[in-house]
Amino acid sequence: MSEHSEAPVAPVAAYEPPYYAAVFTTVRTQEQSGYSETAACMEELVQDIPGYLGMDHAQTPGGLGITVGYFRDADALTEWRTNAEHRAAQQRGQAQWYESYTLHVAKVERSHGFTRARTPQSPAAD
């Protein structure tokens, strides 16, 4: 197993609204050379944007991918949208990696979360 799959699975925490969510939904092509490396680079790069709050990813067995990026304000989202390396990755995505995609940007007005409390494990009875 890769390190990524062994990481704990948890959604991005709920933040105090308002903030922004950029929902990027994709269907990829068969040609994916360089995609994983570029995606990893973009995940590192976005973390340097002041106001970046986190990112959630999901992939369906049928190939629909969803990435949601969360940003404290419109300025943070604009900085990410106009970043030169991100723009280059977008162009490569259109040319090579994506069959189709949509981008929805929304202002989050309500946010809350839930985490189940963990119960201590008792020793197994023999």
CORTAHU-V350492 format. One record per residue. RES is the residue in one letter. PHI is phi as a letter, one per 30 degrees, with the letter a starting at -180 (* if undefined). PSI is psi as a letter, one per 20 degrees, with the letter a starting at -180 (999 if undefined). Layout:
BEGIN
RES_PHI_PSI, RES_PHI_PSI
END
This chain:
BEGIN
M_*_q, S_d_r, E_d_h, H_d_g, S_d_i, E_d_i, A_d_q, P_e_q, V_c_p, A_a_q, P_d_r, V_d_p, A_d_q, A_d_p, Y_c_r, E_d_o, P_d_r, P_d_q, Y_a_a, Y_c_q, A_b_p, A_c_o, V_c_o, F_c_o, T_c_p, T_b_q, V_b_p, R_c_q, T_d_r, Q_d_h, E_d_o, Q_b_j, S_d_p, G_i_i, Y_d_g, S_e_g, E_d_g, T_d_g, A_d_g, A_d_g, C_d_g, M_d_h, E_d_h, E_d_g, L_d_g, V_d_h, Q_d_i, D_d_i, I_d_o, P_e_p, G_j_i, Y_d_p, L_c_h, G_l_r, M_b_p, D_c_q, H_b_q, A_b_q, Q_b_p, T_d_q, P_e_h, G_d_i, G_j_j, L_d_p, G_c_q, I_b_p, T_b_p, V_c_o, G_c_p, Y_c_p, F_b_p, R_d_h, D_a_r, A_d_h, D_d_g, A_d_g, L_d_g, T_d_g, E_d_g, W_d_g, R_d_h, T_c_j, N_e_p, A_d_g, E_d_h, H_d_g, R_d_g, A_d_g, A_d_h, Q_d_g, Q_d_g, R_d_h, G_e_g, Q_d_h, A_d_h, Q_b_g, W_c_h, Y_c_p, E_d_g, S_a_q, Y_a_r, T_b_q, L_b_p, H_b_p, V_c_p, A_b_q, K_d_p, V_d_p, E_c_i, R_b_q, S_a_p, H_a_r, G_b_r, F_b_p, T_b_p, R_d_p, A_d_p, R_d_p, T_c_q, P_d_q, Q_d_p, S_d_q, P_d_q, A_d_p, A_d_p, D_c_999
END
